[in-house]
Amino acid sequence: MSRAKKSLDCRMYKKEYPDVGDLVVVEVKAIESFGALCSLLEYNKIEGMVVMSELSFRRVKSVGRVLQVGKQEIMAVIAVNSQKGYIDLSKNRVEMSAVRQCEENWNKSKAVHSIMRHVAKHSEYGVEQLYQQFGWPMAQKYGHAYDGFKFALEHKEEFLKEFDVPESIREMLFARIENRLKPQVVSVEAVIDVTCFGDEGILAMKKAFKTGLETHSDDDFSIKITLESPPSYKVSIKTLKPEAGEKALYELVNTIGKCLAECQGNVKIKSKPNVVSQDDDDNS
């Protein structure tokens, strides 16, 4: 393996730029009058731009009504100029049917990147060196490097015969794979708006929350409801099962809604459920 200058910064995939039509995960960096500037998180935070007309099919008077600085979004790539480094993005062209697959791919990529950064941080190799040596070859064979690492856990010797992993990092790599790929507790989170105009008011809301928590909390789910700012509340469900946790969140909201309906109250989901994991790659 080449001893080029070590760096912990690197894209997650072999190709340097996404293709037109790809869905990418971005972080909104700045809001301008014409649209917003975003960092493509899977591509080493290279910059992309989404103009106002690509934010929504409805007329948008203010970008800030659709996007928030620091928030992650899934966007579609509509143009790439690799020579000039220009990437045009769209929010309204994202096919909702493809969002879940994009989220799953993103979570897999974060896990792989965490492993690569940890090994690079504690060895003489840079992250890109590790990807070139065995990360991207794994992705090519298994469809995603994450699935290659899962294979490695069950078939260590076969994996080491096929991929050129430096002997000096093997023990650390496998320890990290085992630590990172075993089931982890995640938090399924969403913001809900809750109102009640009946005589019982806040008391009816408290009763509805209590009923929801008692109905849906069990050994698989630890649920918390916390006030953000009226009428918004944050619902958090800690679980080892993200998909089941998301289903439980919708069921919880439905139960709260039924209770409030009896007292002229209402509940609606303000932001779609988001799965938050403890990503420790920068702190390990």
Sequence and secondary structure as in RCSB ss.txt:
>XXXX:A:sequence
MSRAKKSLDCRMYKKEYPDVGDLVVVEVKAIESFGALCSLLEYNKIEGMVVMSELSFRRVKSVGRVLQVGKQEIM
AVIAVNSQKGYIDLSKNRVEMSAVRQCEENWNKSKAVHSIMRHVAKHSEYGVEQLYQQFGWPMAQKYGHAYDGFK
FALEHKEEFLKEFDVPESIREMLFARIENRLKPQVVSVEAVIDVTCFGDEGILAMKKAFKTGLETHSDDDFSIKI
TLESPPSYKVSIKTLKPEAGEKALYELVNTIGKCLAECQGNVKIKSKPNVVSQDDDDNS
>XXXX:A:secstr
       S   SSSSSS  TT EEEEEEEEE SSEEEEEEGGGTTEEEEEEGGGT SS  S GGGT  TT EEEE
EEEEEETTTTEEEEESTT  GGGHHHHHHHHHHHHHHHHHHHHHHHTSS  HHHHIIIIIHHHHHHHSSHHHHHH
HHHH HHHHHHHS   HHHHHHHHHHHHHHHS   EEEEEEEEEEE STTTHHHHHHHHHHHHHHH BTTBEEEE
EEEETTEEEEEEEES HHHHHHHHHHHHHHHHHHHHTTTEEEEEEEEEEEE    TT  
